Amino acid sequence: MSGQISSVNLLALQEQLHDDEGTRRRLALRLEATRAAVEQAQHALAAAQLEQRLLEAQLLEKDRVLAIQRRLVSPISMLAHDTLLEIFYRVQSTVPEDWYPKCLYATRMAYQLASVSQEWRRVVLSTPRMWANIYFDFYLDPLDERWNSEEIEGRQPRCRALHLQLQRSMKVPLDICVKHYDPRRPGEVLYGSTFRAIMDTAARWRSFSLTVDTYGTGNHCILHHFQAPTPLLERFEINLSGEGHYLSADDATLHLPCDPQRPINFLPHAPRLRALEIESSLVPHVLSVRPPKLSTLQLVVEGYHARNVVPTYELACLLSKLPSLESLDIHAEADILPHNQAKPHPTVILALLRELKFTDCSVNTLAPVATTLSVPRLQKLSIDSFSGTAAELAFLKACGSGGVMEDTSRKS
């Protein structure tokens, strides 16, 4: 019958079953042995990992001990605290030629020195003088009307870093450089608070440099920010950007950077001021300044050449109040025709002036002042643009003799 298994087939199946059961027993034995080997290996691995952790801990401890020993025998670690600080100060003050401004380089070096080691970080963070160089750039796209949310988010870390640096500097004198400030924006919280934080340190300024951006918006009384006492100030620079700041002979009304009806007591107390750099359009508004030790004055005339003028009468009045002046630099992009040359100018006697420079311009830039200028001790005269006119030759003769130059403009 087909449904029944023959005796021959049954015997074969029984033999096959016996063989398969034997194979399974052997596999089970091998699996058991393998499991035992794995368990043994796991115990060995755990022991090895424990030993590894112990060795790593011992190595770290040994490295710590060696680091202490190396610091003890290292020459720089043997330096006195004051000597180490002097090295740091020299590193900060050694500015590469391609770096400007100095304040930015000094601040970056402070952060780099603080990242060398824990000891150096402790020294740098605890030394106010290392944070006495303040640099901040208010850069803003002139096409933007405000600091939008993305810009504010990007500026917040820099603003916080500025406040932190001012805190770290404590009460030491400060060297400050501020770029691209726009006086149209003092009401904006982040913008205004940052600028006020800088201005609140006026009593600690040793040097102050400010670049103002206005993009031709007209009257902005930037000088009103500088009426606080500055007893430590030695150098002051202010540069204006934007056509609206310049006096223009073509305009029916002269667009001054400050309201003429509001007198400004500019730098009322600056007994140590030795160097002053200002734009020509600001001269009428700084006549109140009387620093007793001012030795260097730089007058900057930049922008659209013939549209700019030098307020020579006010400049003559300013120079007459600076008897200690030793260096005068007229820095203009071209010869400028003064708008008030017909007005009588006071005689200016600079008894201590030793250096007079006309950078990128000629004597004609200050023609009305030059006719009444006496420089008896002049040692160096530099004129970048010289045409040999009668007025220029007379000025050279007057400088050589130490006398007052004759007005030869009509003869020429």
VOSE-999787 format. One record per residue (C-alpha): residue number from 1; residue in one letter; x, y, z. Coordinates in steps of 0.02 Angstrom, whole numbers, plus 50000, padded with zeros to 5 digits. Layout:
<atoms>
<NUM 'A' <X Y Z>>
...
</atoms>
This chain:
<atoms>
<1 'M' <50000 50000 50000>>
<2 'S' <50058 50172 49956>>
<3 'G' <50010 50245 50126>>
<4 'Q' <50118 50126 50222>>
<5 'I' <50307 50140 50246>>
<6 'S' <50403 49988 50197>>
<7 'S' <50516 49904 50321>>
<8 'V' <50667 49955 50219>>
<9 'N' <50621 50139 50217>>
<10 'L' <50579 50136 50401>>
<11 'L' <50749 50068 50443>>
<12 'A' <50832 50205 50339>>
<13 'L' <50731 50340 50425>>
<14 'Q' <50777 50273 50596>>
<15 'E' <50960 50275 50552>>
<16 'Q' <50945 50454 50485>>
<17 'L' <50858 50509 50646>>
<18 'H' <50994 50429 50750>>
<19 'D' <51128 50520 50651>>
<20 'D' <51039 50689 50664>>
<21 'E' <51016 50670 50851>>
<22 'G' <51202 50633 50868>>
<23 'T' <51243 50788 50764>>
<24 'R' <51131 50895 50874>>
<25 'R' <51215 50831 51033>>
<26 'R' <51385 50874 50962>>
<27 'L' <51323 51050 50911>>
<28 'A' <51252 51077 51085>>
<29 'L' <51417 51027 51163>>
<30 'R' <51513 51144 51048>>
<31 'L' <51390 51285 51086>>
<32 'E' <51410 51257 51271>>
<33 'A' <51599 51260 51254>>
<34 'T' <51589 51419 51149>>
<35 'R' <51475 51503 51276>>
<36 'A' <51597 51459 51413>>
<37 'A' <51739 51529 51310>>
<38 'V' <51640 51689 51276>>
<39 'E' <51598 51709 51460>>
<40 'Q' <51780 51682 51504>>
<41 'A' <51831 51809 51371>>
<42 'Q' <51704 51934 51437>>
<43 'H' <51775 51916 51611>>
<44 'A' <51949 51939 51540>>
<45 'L' <51890 52092 51440>>
<46 'A' <51809 52169 51593>>
<47 'A' <51968 52140 51690>>
<48 'A' <52071 52214 51548>>
<49 'Q' <51956 52366 51535>>
<50 'L' <51967 52393 51722>>
<51 'E' <52155 52382 51711>>
<52 'Q' <52149 52504 51564>>
<53 'R' <52050 52630 51664>>
<54 'L' <52168 52612 51811>>
<55 'L' <52319 52636 51699>>
<56 'E' <52239 52787 51615>>
<57 'A' <52203 52865 51784>>
<58 'Q' <52381 52831 51839>>
<59 'L' <52446 52906 51677>>
<60 'L' <52341 53063 51699>>
<61 'E' <52403 53081 51876>>
<62 'K' <52581 53056 51817>>
<63 'D' <52555 53187 51681>>
<64 'R' <52488 53307 51811>>
<65 'V' <52639 53279 51922>>
<66 'L' <52757 53296 51774>>
<67 'A' <52670 53457 51720>>
<68 'I' <52697 53528 51893>>
<69 'Q' <52878 53472 51890>>
<70 'R' <52904 53545 51716>>
<71 'R' <52828 53710 51771>>
<72 'L' <52943 53711 51920>>
<73 'V' <53097 53686 51814>>
<74 'S' <53037 53788 51662>>
<75 'P' <53129 53955 51645>>
<76 'I' <52969 54050 51606>>
<77 'S' <52884 53976 51758>>
<78 'M' <53024 54042 51866>>
<79 'L' <52990 54219 51809>>
<80 'A' <52923 54338 51937>>
<81 'H' <52742 54391 51916>>
<82 'D' <52791 54569 51868>>
<83 'T' <52917 54505 51740>>
<84 'L' <52787 54393 51659>>
<85 'L' <52666 54538 51649>>
<86 'E' <52800 54647 51569>>
<87 'I' <52823 54514 51434>>
<88 'F' <52635 54511 51406>>
<89 'Y' <52632 54701 51391>>
<90 'R' <52772 54697 51262>>
<91 'V' <52680 54563 51162>>
<92 'Q' <52525 54673 51161>>
<93 'S' <52619 54830 51111>>
<94 'T' <52723 54750 50971>>
<95 'V' <52597 54777 50832>>
<96 'P' <52639 54708 50658>>
<97 'E' <52643 54836 50519>>
<98 'D' <52490 54761 50433>>
<99 'W' <52383 54776 50590>>
<100 'Y' <52267 54923 50620>>
<101 'P' <52208 54982 50739>>
<102 'K' <52324 54945 50883>>
<103 'C' <52179 54924 51006>>
<104 'L' <52108 54778 50908>>
<105 'Y' <52276 54688 50902>>
<106 'A' <52305 54714 51089>>
<107 'T' <52133 54644 51132>>
<108 'R' <52158 54489 51024>>
<109 'M' <52327 54458 51102>>
<110 'A' <52248 54465 51275>>
<111 'Y' <52128 54326 51226>>
<112 'Q' <52266 54222 51146>>
<113 'L' <52380 54237 51297>>
<114 'A' <52237 54187 51411>>
<115 'S' <52211 54027 51311>>
<116 'V' <52389 53960 51331>>
<117 'S' <52373 53886 51505>>
<118 'Q' <52271 53899 51664>>
<119 'E' <52408 53998 51748>>
<120 'W' <52421 54123 51606>>
<121 'R' <52232 54137 51600>>
<122 'R' <52228 54177 51785>>
<123 'V' <52363 54308 51762>>
<124 'V' <52281 54389 51610>>
<125 'L' <52105 54393 51682>>
<126 'S' <52166 54467 51846>>
<127 'T' <52267 54606 51763>>
<128 'P' <52159 54758 51716>>
<129 'R' <52295 54833 51606>>
<130 'M' <52282 54685 51487>>
<131 'W' <52103 54741 51447>>
<132 'A' <52137 54927 51432>>
<133 'N' <52132 54928 51240>>
<134 'I' <51952 54946 51184>>
<135 'Y' <51900 54923 51003>>
<136 'F' <51721 54922 50940>>
<137 'D' <51650 54934 50765>>
<138 'F' <51469 54990 50744>>
<139 'Y' <51471 54944 50560>>
<140 'L' <51300 54958 50481>>
<141 'D' <51251 54946 50299>>
<142 'P' <51204 55124 50245>>
<143 'L' <51054 55055 50151>>
<144 'D' <50979 54983 50309>>
<145 'E' <50863 55092 50413>>
<146 'R' <50888 55002 50577>>
<147 'W' <50973 54857 50662>>
<148 'N' <50858 54715 50613>>
<149 'S' <50835 54559 50720>>
<150 'E' <50971 54461 50629>>
<151 'E' <51096 54602 50648>>
<152 'I' <51056 54624 50833>>
<153 'E' <51075 54437 50862>>
<154 'G' <51246 54443 50780>>
<155 'R' <51301 54597 50878>>
<156 'Q' <51245 54544 51051>>
<157 'P' <51399 54436 51086>>
<158 'R' <51514 54579 51035>>
<159 'C' <51418 54701 51145>>
<160 'R' <51427 54582 51292>>
<161 'A' <51613 54559 51261>>
<162 'L' <51636 54748 51263>>
<163 'H' <51546 54767 51430>>
<164 'L' <51647 54622 51501>>
<165 'Q' <51809 54701 51443>>
<166 'L' <51762 54867 51522>>
<167 'Q' <51730 54775 51685>>
<168 'R' <51896 54684 51677>>
<169 'S' <51990 54846 51646>>
<170 'M' <51925 54911 51813>>
<171 'K' <51999 55085 51839>>
<172 'V' <52154 55086 51729>>
<173 'P' <52175 55216 51588>>
<174 'L' <52096 55163 51424>>
<175 'D' <52148 55172 51241>>
<176 'I' <51985 55170 51142>>
<177 'C' <51949 55157 50956>>
<178 'V' <51768 55166 50897>>
<179 'K' <51724 55142 50713>>
<180 'H' <51569 55182 50610>>
<181 'Y' <51463 55263 50745>>
<182 'D' <51303 55339 50677>>
<183 'P' <51227 55473 50791>>
<184 'R' <51057 55446 50710>>
<185 'R' <51036 55285 50811>>
<186 'P' <51060 55326 50996>>
<187 'G' <50879 55280 51032>>
<188 'E' <50904 55099 50980>>
<189 'V' <50929 55002 51141>>
<190 'L' <51078 54894 51096>>
<191 'Y' <51161 55031 50994>>
<192 'G' <51133 55169 51120>>
<193 'S' <51179 55069 51276>>
<194 'T' <51342 55011 51198>>
<195 'F' <51395 55187 51150>>
<196 'R' <51345 55255 51321>>
<197 'A' <51448 55121 51406>>
<198 'I' <51600 55184 51310>>
<199 'M' <51563 55368 51343>>
<200 'D' <51539 55337 51529>>
<201 'T' <51724 55295 51542>>
<202 'A' <51780 55471 51488>>
<203 'A' <51873 55499 51652>>
<204 'R' <51986 55352 51607>>
<205 'W' <52024 55392 51425>>
<206 'R' <52208 55401 51383>>
<207 'S' <52178 55401 51196>>
<208 'F' <52014 55408 51102>>
<209 'S' <51982 55384 50916>>
<210 'L' <51809 55398 50840>>
<211 'T' <51748 55377 50661>>
<212 'V' <51572 55441 50633>>
<213 'D' <51461 55383 50490>>
<214 'T' <51314 55491 50438>>
<215 'Y' <51293 55457 50252>>
<216 'G' <51248 55637 50214>>
<217 'T' <51110 55663 50342>>
<218 'G' <51160 55840 50392>>
<219 'N' <51166 55909 50569>>
<220 'H' <51217 55788 50706>>
<221 'C' <51293 55859 50864>>
<222 'I' <51425 55727 50890>>
<223 'L' <51536 55847 50987>>
<224 'H' <51404 55863 51123>>
<225 'H' <51460 55691 51182>>
<226 'F' <51631 55761 51229>>
<227 'Q' <51592 55887 51365>>
<228 'A' <51640 55780 51514>>
<229 'P' <51808 55799 51603>>
<230 'T' <51947 55692 51530>>
<231 'P' <52091 55716 51653>>
<232 'L' <52198 55575 51580>>
<233 'L' <52169 55607 51395>>
<234 'E' <52331 55624 51294>>
<235 'R' <52272 55595 51115>>
<236 'F' <52103 55629 51034>>
<237 'E' <52049 55592 50854>>
<238 'I' <51881 55616 50773>>
<239 'N' <51847 55581 50589>>
<240 'L' <51684 55612 50501>>
<241 'S' <51617 55512 50354>>
<242 'G' <51476 55571 50245>>
<243 'E' <51455 55721 50132>>
<244 'G' <51334 55806 50250>>
<245 'H' <51472 55843 50375>>
<246 'Y' <51574 55954 50261>>
<247 'L' <51560 56140 50234>>
<248 'S' <51516 56170 50053>>
<249 'A' <51546 56331 49959>>
<250 'D' <51406 56282 49839>>
<251 'D' <51273 56270 49974>>
<252 'A' <51159 56415 50015>>
<253 'T' <51169 56366 50198>>
<254 'L' <51323 56287 50272>>
<255 'H' <51285 56115 50342>>
<256 'L' <51385 56108 50501>>
<257 'P' <51400 55945 50598>>
<258 'C' <51334 56035 50753>>
<259 'D' <51201 56165 50788>>
<260 'P' <51286 56338 50789>>
<261 'Q' <51154 56400 50912>>
<262 'R' <51208 56275 51044>>
<263 'P' <51382 56315 51109>>
<264 'I' <51490 56164 51147>>
<265 'N' <51612 56157 51290>>
<266 'F' <51724 56034 51199>>
<267 'L' <51846 55938 51310>>
<268 'P' <51829 56063 51453>>
<269 'H' <51960 55979 51561>>
<270 'A' <52099 55892 51465>>
<271 'P' <52260 55949 51549>>
<272 'R' <52365 55809 51475>>
<273 'L' <52304 55821 51295>>
<274 'R' <52456 55822 51179>>
<275 'A' <52388 55768 51009>>
<276 'L' <52226 55820 50925>>
<277 'E' <52162 55763 50755>>
<278 'I' <52000 55839 50691>>
<279 'E' <51906 55870 50531>>
<280 'S' <51912 56047 50463>>
<281 'S' <51723 56069 50477>>
<282 'L' <51735 56042 50666>>
<283 'V' <51858 56185 50696>>
<284 'P' <51722 56317 50729>>
<285 'H' <51653 56207 50868>>
<286 'V' <51813 56169 50963>>
<287 'L' <51872 56346 50994>>
<288 'S' <51840 56324 51180>>
<289 'V' <51974 56192 51198>>
<290 'R' <52131 56256 51284>>
<291 'P' <52245 56108 51323>>
<292 'P' <52402 56180 51403>>
<293 'K' <52516 56041 51337>>
<294 'L' <52448 56015 51160>>
<295 'S' <52599 55989 51048>>
<296 'T' <52526 55906 50891>>
<297 'L' <52377 55960 50787>>
<298 'Q' <52319 55874 50628>>
<299 'L' <52184 55955 50523>>
<300 'V' <52100 55833 50404>>
<301 'V' <52006 55888 50248>>
<302 'E' <51936 55741 50153>>
<303 'G' <51798 55708 50029>>
<304 'Y' <51746 55798 49873>>
<305 'H' <51895 55912 49841>>
<306 'A' <51826 56078 49781>>
<307 'R' <51666 56062 49882>>
<308 'N' <51761 56062 50046>>
<309 'V' <51829 56216 50129>>
<310 'V' <51941 56257 50275>>
<311 'P' <51867 56380 50402>>
<312 'T' <52029 56478 50407>>
<313 'Y' <51971 56618 50521>>
<314 'E' <51916 56496 50655>>
<315 'L' <52075 56397 50628>>
<316 'A' <52179 56554 50655>>
<317 'C' <52083 56587 50816>>
<318 'L' <52114 56408 50872>>
<319 'L' <52300 56414 50833>>
<320 'S' <52319 56578 50927>>
<321 'K' <52260 56485 51083>>
<322 'L' <52388 56345 51066>>
<323 'P' <52557 56421 51114>>
<324 'S' <52630 56249 51155>>
<325 'L' <52604 56181 50978>>
<326 'E' <52760 56097 50907>>
<327 'S' <52690 56005 50755>>
<328 'L' <52552 56057 50634>>
<329 'D' <52493 55943 50492>>
<330 'I' <52367 56002 50362>>
<331 'H' <52305 55843 50279>>
<332 'A' <52196 55878 50127>>
<333 'E' <52157 55783 49968>>
<334 'A' <52183 55938 49861>>
<335 'D' <52203 56126 49872>>
<336 'I' <52046 56195 49953>>
<337 'L' <51982 56372 49929>>
<338 'P' <51930 56442 50100>>
<339 'H' <51756 56516 50105>>
<340 'N' <51796 56656 50227>>
<341 'Q' <51966 56718 50169>>
<342 'A' <51903 56897 50153>>
<343 'K' <51877 56907 50341>>
<344 'P' <52024 56985 50436>>
<345 'H' <52127 56852 50520>>
<346 'P' <52217 56873 50686>>
<347 'T' <52406 56860 50692>>
<348 'V' <52460 56685 50744>>
<349 'I' <52627 56666 50832>>
<350 'L' <52679 56486 50859>>
<351 'A' <52839 56513 50954>>
<352 'L' <52873 56328 50985>>
<353 'L' <52820 56257 50816>>
<354 'R' <52959 56150 50744>>
<355 'E' <52869 56050 50609>>
<356 'L' <52741 56109 50480>>
<357 'K' <52671 55988 50351>>
<358 'F' <52554 56011 50204>>
<359 'T' <52507 55831 50163>>
<360 'D' <52435 55804 49988>>
<361 'C' <52406 55991 49970>>
<362 'S' <52496 56158 49954>>
<363 'V' <52514 56317 50055>>
<364 'N' <52361 56385 49963>>
<365 'T' <52252 56276 50075>>
<366 'L' <52287 56396 50218>>
<367 'A' <52324 56554 50119>>
<368 'P' <52235 56677 50237>>
<369 'V' <52314 56598 50391>>
<370 'A' <52485 56587 50310>>
<371 'T' <52489 56775 50283>>
<372 'T' <52481 56805 50471>>
<373 'L' <52579 56655 50532>>
<374 'S' <52742 56675 50627>>
<375 'V' <52850 56521 50659>>
<376 'P' <53018 56581 50728>>
<377 'R' <53082 56408 50777>>
<378 'L' <53024 56307 50627>>
<379 'Q' <53147 56167 50587>>
<380 'K' <53052 56060 50461>>
<381 'L' <52934 56117 50324>>
<382 'S' <52852 55986 50213>>
<383 'I' <52743 56034 50064>>
<384 'D' <52681 55892 49953>>
<385 'S' <52610 56006 49817>>
<386 'F' <52718 56155 49767>>
<387 'S' <52687 56265 49614>>
<388 'G' <52813 56404 49645>>
<389 'T' <52684 56544 49656>>
<390 'A' <52729 56711 49733>>
<391 'A' <52625 56670 49886>>
<392 'E' <52715 56505 49911>>
<393 'L' <52887 56583 49887>>
<394 'A' <52845 56721 50010>>
<395 'F' <52787 56591 50135>>
<396 'L' <52950 56495 50117>>
<397 'K' <53047 56655 50143>>
<398 'A' <52946 56698 50297>>
<399 'C' <52972 56525 50369>>
<400 'G' <53158 56536 50336>>
<401 'S' <53175 56705 50422>>
<402 'G' <53054 56666 50561>>
<403 'G' <52951 56820 50517>>
<404 'V' <52772 56846 50467>>
<405 'M' <52740 56808 50284>>
<406 'E' <52684 56954 50177>>
<407 'D' <52518 56940 50087>>
<408 'T' <52570 56923 49904>>
<409 'S' <52410 56844 49841>>
<410 'R' <52358 57004 49750>>
<411 'K' <52528 57023 49667>>
<412 'S' <52524 56844 49604>>
</atoms>
